[in-house]
Amino acid sequence: MPNLGRNDPCHCNSGKKYKKCCLAIDELNHLKLTDSDYMLAHASEYPIHQCLIDITEGLATIIIIRKIVQTDRFIFIVYLMDIFCLGLKETFGKGNVDSQTINEFLDKYKARAHISFQEIEYEKAREIVLGGIAYAKNLGFEPHPDWEFLKYGVEYHKPCKITFQFGKNGKPCFISGPNDNVPKILEKLEGKDFDYFIQAENREALQNLPPINGSKNEIMEYSNSK
């Protein structure tokens, strides 16, 4: 690779800074093109290709797709956000994939999760991810551990104006999922004004839970089935 700083003039004489011109392709040529982890860690350096969202029962699934222009391949990162309470519940991604791989993934994901994606502006997608994480942190919930690796997909370090309303009816609302540690979550929420809905399969975990004084609601069974 050329011995240039990121802000130096590019070696191709385009007049642009190196980081805005040939840096990405030089790095790709220096590394194996299959180095998906490297691309994910540098996701913010690749332009946005498409942003998708589905919001169902307080869960927002956001997919950020960035294009590796020099190779006509893509990076995609999925952020599963609990916009009512818990923030970032899950995130995963992959770099250096072709368009067919992305389309196949979207089709399988939609069929498995029974969701339908719509396009969303990138800044609005950032707002939901970053704002949801901040909202949950204020309640004592940290984002999924893989956030530290995949936070570059939404340029976590840049300012973001938050106008999206998190919670439900002006307060946190915990709707339990099959993998949630329900007692631990409710203990963290104790003392706050919040609502909660517990699915039938989570009820056994509540047998040894101390009384909760913060919520105006009693434990109720919640079901997605109609």
Disulfide bonds with the S-S distance in Angstrom:
none
